[in-house]
């Protein structure tokens, strides 16, 4: 595959090269980039064409103790990500295709100290637990490919001196190099506007993005600077829709 392409082609390419594809949405608290979830529904359709029938989601609660699934309905909720209509549409896309859903979030004890939940030690423990849970899902059905839906940088396959993300742990624990699609590269996470290079990049890609309905993907090693140096991912998705709401 050469150059910019649709997210569908990117997803299909990913599953040709790995039994596990991880894709992310962009969010900050309960604000989120709706586009990333709409693209998620398109990723699910493409994965379906590649033979995928399982979706693991960070946002899903465990249906029972020691049982991550299968989940066949959207869990009832009064708030949070699962109450947002764009997230419900993403999940419905998978369910209507006959997929099974699986939880993999770390089990957090009720009443845990809030300061501890914000610590680096807790964050790294959570990343390890998520990876371990995904490895168990994979081991339970080793011949079935798996799409993993996570938030922000969890799928990253590169660690730094303080933060070791789920994607790094998963590759080390499973022995599998998952294919990671990052949708956050052009997201405006602050009130100060996007990075200066984002506007320049989007302007240069105007015709390409228009040809792909405003959103296009590319393998990282084929991407222009600075995207070619985006750490820990295999592909990036660029879009004209980058606001958090």
C-alpha positions as CSV (number, residue, x, y, z in Angstrom):
1,X,0.0,0.0,0.0
2,X,1.4,3.3,-1.0
3,X,0.5,6.8,0.2
4,X,-2.7,8.2,1.5
5,X,-5.7,5.9,1.6
6,X,-9.1,5.4,3.1
7,X,-9.4,4.3,6.7
8,X,-11.1,1.1,5.3
9,X,-8.0,0.2,3.3
10,X,-5.8,1.0,6.2
11,X,-7.8,-1.3,8.5
12,X,-7.8,-4.1,6.0
13,X,-4.1,-3.8,5.6
14,X,-3.6,-3.9,9.3
15,X,-5.5,-7.2,9.6
16,X,-3.5,-8.7,6.7
17,X,-0.3,-8.1,8.8
18,X,-1.5,-8.8,12.3
19,X,-4.3,-10.7,14.1
20,X,-4.8,-7.7,16.4
21,X,-5.5,-4.1,15.3
22,X,-5.7,-1.4,17.9
23,X,-7.4,1.9,17.0
24,X,-8.1,4.9,19.3
25,X,-10.6,7.7,19.8
26,X,-9.7,11.1,21.1
27,X,-11.2,12.3,24.3
28,X,-10.4,14.5,27.3
29,X,-12.7,13.7,30.2
30,X,-16.1,13.4,28.7
31,X,-15.4,15.7,25.8
32,X,-14.5,13.8,22.7
33,X,-13.8,14.2,19.0
34,X,-17.0,12.7,17.5
35,X,-15.2,12.2,14.2
36,X,-12.9,9.6,15.8
37,X,-15.9,7.5,16.8
38,X,-17.6,7.9,13.4
39,X,-14.4,6.7,11.8
40,X,-14.5,3.8,14.4
41,X,-17.8,2.6,12.8
42,X,-16.1,2.6,9.4
43,X,-13.1,0.7,10.9
44,X,-15.6,-1.9,12.2
45,X,-17.2,-2.4,8.8
46,X,-13.7,-2.9,7.1
47,X,-12.6,-5.3,9.9
48,X,-15.8,-7.3,9.3
49,X,-14.8,-7.7,5.6
50,X,-11.4,-9.0,6.9
51,X,-13.2,-11.6,8.9
52,X,-13.1,-10.0,12.4
53,X,-16.0,-10.7,14.7
54,X,-14.7,-9.6,18.1
55,X,-14.4,-6.0,19.5
56,X,-12.6,-5.3,22.8
57,X,-13.4,-1.9,24.3
58,X,-11.7,-0.1,27.1
59,X,-15.0,1.7,28.0
60,X,-17.0,-1.5,28.6
61,X,-17.7,-2.6,32.2
62,X,-17.2,-6.3,33.0
63,X,-20.5,-8.1,32.8
64,X,-19.6,-10.4,35.7
65,X,-16.7,-11.0,38.0
66,X,-13.8,-12.7,36.1
67,X,-15.9,-12.6,32.9
68,X,-15.1,-10.1,30.2
69,X,-17.8,-11.2,27.9
70,X,-19.2,-11.9,25.5
71,X,-21.4,-8.8,25.7
72,X,-24.3,-8.8,23.2
73,X,-26.1,-5.5,24.2
74,X,-25.0,-2.0,25.1
75,X,-24.7,-2.0,28.9
76,X,-27.3,0.3,30.6
77,X,-25.8,3.5,31.9
78,X,-26.9,6.8,33.2
79,X,-23.8,8.7,32.2
80,X,-20.2,8.4,31.0
81,X,-18.9,7.5,27.5
82,X,-21.5,4.7,27.0
83,X,-24.4,7.2,27.3
84,X,-23.0,9.4,24.5
85,X,-24.9,8.8,21.2
86,X,-21.8,8.6,19.0
87,X,-20.3,5.9,21.3
88,X,-23.6,4.0,21.2
89,X,-23.7,4.2,17.4
90,X,-20.2,2.7,17.3
91,X,-21.1,-0.1,19.5
92,X,-24.4,-0.7,17.7
93,X,-22.5,-1.0,14.4
94,X,-20.6,-4.0,15.8
95,X,-23.6,-5.6,17.4
96,X,-25.7,-5.3,14.2
97,X,-23.0,-7.1,12.4
98,X,-23.2,-10.0,14.9
99,X,-20.0,-9.3,16.7
100,X,-19.3,-10.1,20.3
101,X,-18.0,-7.3,22.6
102,X,-15.4,-7.8,25.3
103,X,-14.3,-5.8,28.3
104,X,-10.6,-5.4,29.2
105,X,-10.4,-2.5,31.6
106,X,-8.5,-3.0,34.8
107,X,-10.7,-3.9,37.8
108,X,-10.6,-0.8,40.1
109,X,-11.8,-1.3,43.6
110,X,-14.7,1.0,44.7
111,X,-13.7,3.8,47.0
112,X,-10.1,3.7,46.0
113,X,-8.3,6.9,47.0
114,X,-8.6,9.6,44.3
115,X,-5.0,10.8,44.8
116,X,-3.8,7.2,44.2
117,X,-5.9,7.0,41.0
118,X,-4.0,10.0,39.6
119,X,-0.6,8.6,40.4
120,X,2.0,7.4,37.9
121,X,2.2,4.1,39.7
122,X,-1.5,3.5,39.3
123,X,-1.5,4.5,35.7
124,X,1.2,2.0,34.9
125,X,-0.5,-0.7,36.9
126,X,-3.7,0.0,34.9
127,X,-1.8,-0.2,31.6
128,X,-0.3,-3.6,32.6
129,X,-3.7,-4.9,33.7
130,X,-5.4,-3.9,30.4
131,X,-2.6,-5.7,28.4
132,X,-2.9,-8.8,30.6
133,X,-6.7,-8.9,30.1
134,X,-6.3,-8.5,26.3
135,X,-3.7,-11.3,26.3
136,X,-6.2,-13.6,28.0
137,X,-8.9,-12.7,25.5
138,X,-6.5,-13.6,22.7
139,X,-5.4,-16.9,24.4
140,X,-9.0,-17.9,24.8
141,X,-9.6,-17.8,21.0
142,X,-6.1,-17.7,19.3
143,X,-7.5,-18.2,15.8
144,X,-9.9,-15.3,16.0
145,X,-8.7,-11.8,15.0
146,X,-9.4,-9.0,17.5
147,X,-10.1,-5.3,17.1
148,X,-9.3,-3.2,20.2
149,X,-10.9,0.2,20.7
150,X,-9.1,2.4,23.2
151,X,-8.7,6.0,24.2
152,X,-5.8,8.4,23.3
153,X,-2.3,6.8,23.7
154,X,-3.0,3.5,25.4
155,X,-2.2,1.5,22.3
156,X,1.2,3.0,21.8
157,X,4.0,0.4,21.5
158,X,6.8,2.6,22.8
159,X,7.5,3.3,26.5
160,X,9.2,6.3,28.0
161,X,11.0,6.7,31.3
162,X,7.8,7.2,33.3
163,X,4.9,5.9,31.3
164,X,4.6,2.3,29.9
165,X,1.4,2.1,27.9
166,X,-0.9,-0.9,27.4
167,X,0.3,-1.4,23.8
168,X,3.9,-1.8,24.9
169,X,2.9,-4.4,27.6
170,X,0.7,-6.2,25.1
171,X,3.4,-6.7,22.6
172,X,5.8,-7.9,25.2
173,X,3.3,-10.2,26.9
174,X,1.7,-11.7,23.8
175,X,4.7,-11.9,21.5
176,X,2.4,-10.3,18.8
177,X,3.2,-7.0,17.1
178,X,-0.3,-5.5,16.9
179,X,-1.1,-3.0,14.2
180,X,-1.8,0.4,15.8
181,X,-3.9,3.1,14.1
182,X,-3.6,6.5,15.7
183,X,-6.4,9.1,15.1
184,X,-5.2,11.8,17.5
185,X,-2.4,13.4,15.5
186,X,-4.4,16.4,14.4
187,X,-6.8,16.7,17.3
188,X,-7.1,20.1,19.1
189,X,-6.7,19.1,22.8
190,X,-6.3,22.6,24.1
191,X,-8.1,25.9,24.1
192,X,-5.1,27.5,22.4
193,X,-5.7,25.8,19.0
194,X,-3.8,23.1,17.2
195,X,-0.1,22.8,16.8
196,X,1.1,25.3,14.1
197,X,2.2,22.5,11.8
198,X,-1.4,21.0,11.8
199,X,-2.9,23.9,9.8
200,X,0.0,23.7,7.3
201,X,-0.4,20.0,6.9
202,X,-4.2,20.2,6.4
203,X,-3.8,22.9,3.8
204,X,-1.2,20.8,1.9
205,X,-3.5,17.8,2.0
206,X,-6.6,19.7,1.0
207,X,-7.3,17.8,-2.3
208,X,-6.3,14.4,-0.7
209,X,-8.7,14.9,2.2
210,X,-11.5,16.1,0.0
211,X,-11.1,12.9,-2.1
212,X,-11.4,10.8,1.1
213,X,-14.4,12.5,2.7
214,X,-12.3,14.7,4.9
215,X,-10.3,11.9,6.6
216,X,-7.4,9.9,5.2
217,X,-4.9,7.5,6.6
218,X,-1.3,6.6,5.8
219,X,1.3,4.1,7.1
220,X,3.7,6.0,9.5
221,X,6.8,5.2,7.5
222,X,5.2,6.8,4.4
223,X,3.9,9.8,6.2
224,X,5.3,13.4,5.9
225,X,7.1,15.1,8.8
226,X,6.3,15.3,11.7
227,X,4.0,12.3,11.4
228,X,6.8,10.0,10.2
229,X,8.2,10.3,13.7
230,X,5.0,9.6,15.6
231,X,6.1,7.1,18.2
232,X,4.7,3.7,18.8
233,X,2.2,3.5,16.0
234,X,2.0,1.9,12.6
235,X,-0.4,4.3,10.9
236,X,-2.0,7.7,11.4
237,X,-5.3,9.2,10.5
238,X,-5.5,12.9,9.5
239,X,-8.8,14.8,9.3
240,X,-10.4,18.2,8.9
241,X,-12.6,17.5,11.9
242,X,-10.5,17.8,15.1
243,X,-12.6,19.5,17.7
244,X,-13.4,18.1,21.1
245,X,-17.1,18.5,22.2
